[in-house]
Amino acid sequence: MKIVKAEEIDIIEVLKILENDGIIIYPTETLYGIGVKYDSKKLLRKLFEIKKRPEEKSFPLIVNLQHLDLITEFIPSIAKKFIEKYWTGPLTLLLPAKKNLPKRITKDNKIAVRMPGESFALKLIQLSQFPITATSANISGYPAADCIETVMKYFKDSFIDLLIDGGKLPGIPSTIVDATVDPPQLIRKGAIEVDLSFY
């Protein structure tokens, strides 16, 4: 496993790793995430194995606004207001998933996406031509990793191509809101408080 500090990495090189079926661990503004290209069924399956993740769970994605057409049927008007008010930032939205996406990134015809706040993850996704998985860097059932030492404890023997060291992170996961329903529903309280009534 190659380890490089976030401020020393060439993002184009990171994207080449992802395009060539690589697996990375990278810092967001909240926690470390594990990244693979969103539509690689082989790597999504490998991620499930590495994390020992229950089959009924799916992986969230980081995106930029141009990616939404690739993965969503449409953007509900409620979701547009959340995006306008809270992105970039630690808010994950459930949106209506496009049909025929890999099952490991969808659940109940919904897909979980966010555009991260100021972080390596934001720089990465701004330059990427495709969404990237953002599942937390942990073994299922264990605390999410907020530092390199924890990442190494979980994954030192795994097939990770690149570990990007962003130092110690805040450690509070993103807030999750289901924007496919009206009124929108808070799924998880996280790094930011959201006003569910403003729309």
C-alpha positions in Angstrom: 0.0 0.0 0.0 1.5 3.3 -1.1 0.9 6.3 1.3 1.2 9.9 0.1 0.3 13.1 2.0 -2.7 14.9 0.5 -0.8 18.1 -0.1 1.8 16.3 -2.2 -0.4 14.2 -4.4 -1.1 14.7 -8.1 -4.9 14.4 -8.4 -4.7 13.5 -12.0 -2.5 10.5 -11.0 -5.2 9.5 -8.4 -7.9 9.6 -11.0 -5.8 7.4 -13.3 -5.6 4.8 -10.5 -9.4 4.9 -10.2 -9.9 4.7 -13.9 -7.6 1.6 -14.0 -9.6 -0.3 -11.4 -7.7 0.9 -8.4 -8.8 1.3 -4.8 -7.9 4.4 -2.8 -8.5 5.6 0.7 -8.8 9.4 1.0 -9.7 12.1 3.4 -13.0 14.0 3.3 -13.9 17.0 5.5 -15.4 14.5 8.0 -13.7 11.0 7.8 -11.6 8.8 5.6 -13.4 7.2 2.7 -12.7 4.3 0.4 -12.9 5.2 -3.2 -13.5 3.2 -6.4 -15.1 4.1 -9.7 -18.9 4.1 -9.2 -19.7 1.6 -12.0 -17.1 -1.1 -11.5 -19.1 -4.1 -10.3 -15.9 -6.0 -9.7 -14.5 -3.4 -7.4 -17.8 -2.7 -5.7 -17.9 -6.5 -4.9 -14.3 -6.4 -3.6 -15.2 -3.4 -1.4 -18.0 -5.4 0.2 -15.5 -8.2 0.9 -12.8 -5.8 2.3 -15.3 -4.1 4.6 -17.2 -7.3 5.5 -20.3 -5.2 4.8 -23.8 -6.7 5.0 -25.3 -7.4 1.6 -28.4 -5.2 2.3 -26.3 -2.0 2.6 -25.2 0.1 -0.3 -22.3 2.5 -0.8 -22.7 6.3 -0.9 -20.9 8.4 -3.6 -19.2 11.7 -3.8 -20.2 13.7 -6.9 -20.0 17.0 -8.6 -23.1 18.5 -10.1 -22.4 17.3 -13.6 -22.4 13.7 -12.3 -26.0 13.7 -11.2 -27.3 13.1 -14.7 -25.3 9.8 -14.7 -26.9 8.4 -11.6 -30.3 10.0 -11.0 -33.6 9.7 -12.7 -34.3 13.3 -11.9 -33.6 15.8 -9.1 -36.7 16.5 -7.0 -37.3 20.2 -6.4 -36.8 19.6 -2.6 -33.4 18.2 -3.4 -32.4 21.2 -5.5 -33.1 23.4 -2.6 -30.9 21.3 -0.2 -28.1 21.3 -2.8 -28.3 25.0 -3.2 -28.3 25.6 0.6 -25.9 22.9 1.9 -23.5 21.8 -0.8 -20.6 21.8 -0.8 -20.6 20.3 2.7 -21.3 17.2 4.9 -24.9 16.6 3.7 -25.7 13.3 2.0 -28.9 13.3 0.0 -30.9 10.2 -1.1 -32.1 10.8 -4.7 -34.1 8.7 -7.2 -31.5 6.3 -8.7 -31.2 5.7 -12.4 -32.2 2.2 -13.5 -29.5 -0.4 -14.3 -26.9 1.0 -11.9 -24.8 -1.5 -9.9 -27.0 -2.8 -7.0 -24.2 -2.1 -4.5 -24.7 1.7 -4.9 -28.5 1.7 -4.8 -31.1 0.6 -2.3 -34.9 0.8 -2.7 -34.3 2.6 -6.0 -32.4 5.4 -4.2 -28.8 6.5 -4.4 -26.9 8.4 -1.7 -24.7 11.3 -2.9 -22.9 14.3 -1.6 -20.5 17.0 -2.8 -17.9 17.3 0.0 -16.9 20.5 1.7 -13.4 21.9 1.6 -11.0 18.9 1.6 -8.9 16.6 -0.6 -12.2 14.8 -1.5 -13.7 18.0 -3.0 -10.6 18.7 -5.1 -10.7 15.1 -6.3 -14.4 15.1 -7.3 -14.2 18.5 -9.0 -11.7 17.1 -11.5 -13.2 13.6 -11.8 -15.3 12.6 -14.8 -17.2 10.1 -12.7 -18.7 9.6 -9.2 -16.5 7.9 -6.6 -17.6 5.7 -3.7 -17.3 7.4 -0.3 -18.0 4.5 2.1 -16.3 5.1 5.4 -12.8 3.5 5.8 -13.7 0.9 8.4 -14.7 -2.7 8.8 -18.4 -2.9 9.2 -19.4 -2.6 12.8 -16.2 -0.8 13.8 -15.8 3.0 14.3 -15.1 4.9 11.1 -11.5 6.0 10.6 -10.5 9.6 11.4 -6.7 9.1 11.2 -4.2 7.1 9.2 -3.3 4.9 12.2 -6.9 3.6 12.4 -7.0 3.1 8.6 -3.8 1.1 8.8 -5.1 -1.0 11.6 -8.2 -2.0 9.5 -6.6 -2.3 6.1 -2.9 -3.0 6.3 -3.4 -6.4 4.7 -6.0 -5.4 2.1 -5.6 -4.7 -1.6 -5.5 -0.9 -1.3 -3.5 0.8 -4.1 -3.1 4.2 -2.5 -3.7 5.7 0.9 -3.9 9.5 0.9 -2.9 11.0 4.3 -4.9 14.0 5.3 -4.0 14.0 8.9 -6.5 13.8 11.8 -10.0 14.5 10.7 -13.1 15.8 12.7 -14.6 12.3 12.8 -18.3 13.2 12.6 -20.1 11.6 9.6 -22.3 13.5 7.2 -25.9 14.2 7.9 -28.2 12.1 5.7 -31.6 13.3 4.3 -34.0 11.4 2.1 -35.0 14.0 -0.5 -37.1 11.5 -2.5 -40.1 11.9 -0.1 -42.2 14.9 0.8 -41.6 16.1 3.4 -37.9 15.2 3.4 -36.8 12.8 6.1 -33.8 13.0 8.3 -32.1 9.6 8.2 -29.0 10.3 10.2 -27.9 13.3 12.3 -24.4 14.2 11.5 -21.9 17.0 11.0 -24.4 19.7 10.1 -27.8 20.6 11.4 -30.3 20.8 8.5 -33.6 22.7 8.4 -36.1 20.3 7.0 -38.8 22.9 6.8 -37.1 25.7 4.8 -38.3 24.5 1.4 
